[in-house]
C-alpha cells in the first residue's frame, strides 16, 4: 500500500493505493494521522478508489485511523469505495461506523 495526501477546503484527503493488508503500512498511516493532529488537521477523507484488495488487518487499520481522528475531536470518512470494498464494509457492519461517500468531493463537502 502507498498513500499520498492533498488538502481541500481545510480537509486532508488521503489517497490509498494498492493492497491494504495492515503491517508496516498501518504504522506509517497512524504516524501520519498523529502528525496531522499535531498540526491542527483533524478532519480526513480517505479515498479508497485505488484500493484493489483489503483484508481484516486493513480494516483494522482504517478503524484505528477513525478512532485516532475522532478521539482528537475530528473525523475520518471514506470515499469512492469500489463494489468489492463497499461489500466488505457492509458485511463486517462497519458501515455503521464509517460514513462513506460516492466521491471525494461529497465527503469533503460533508464536513
Secondary structure, DSSP 4 states (H G I P E B T S, - for coil): -EEEEEEETTEEEEEEEEEE--THHHHHHHHHHHHHHHTT--EEEEEEEEEEEE-HHHHHHHHHHHHHHHHTT-EEEEE---HHHHHHHHHTTGGGT--EESSHHHHHHT-
